[in-house]
Amino acid sequence: QVQLVEFGGGSVQAGGSLRLSCGLSGSPFTYYRMAWFRQVPGKEREGVAAISPSGGTTVYVDSVKGRFTISRDNDLNTLLLEMNSLRPEDSAMYYCAADSRVRVPDLGPTSYDYWGQGTQVTVSS
């Protein structure tokens, strides 16, 4: 059974930085394309960034390009999201997700089979 656990959320002032991590267990990490999503109560879940199994291909939602970086360490079975120049509108519950059916990363939430429990990010102005 695949399990995902996120770490690293918290509160930060606008302009600050946070680093999220996500560990995958129960299956070989390199089988999975991975992604970060975020959700605010009352709104749809939004894809933030995604990465291919090898780490060679990444995609980002326009609002985070140049500020967020997704990466993975396939030796440590860990997905990372470096978030810089944070804005209040980045505040959300952040989830990591995994899927092994397709290798090309995308930002559609229905494309991913496995989800973590989420970690809260709050950015104050």
Salt bridges, closest charged atoms under 4 A:
GLU46 OE1 - ARG38 NE 2.73
ASP62 OD1 - LYS65 NZ 2.91
GLU82 OE2 - ARG19 NE 2.68
ASP90 OD1 - ARG38 NH1 2.96
ASP90 OD2 - ARG67 NH1 2.73
ASP99 OD2 - ARG33 NE 2.97
ASP99 OD1 - ARG101 NE 2.63
ASP106 OD2 - ARG33 NH1 2.83
ASP113 OD1 - ARG101 NH2 3.37
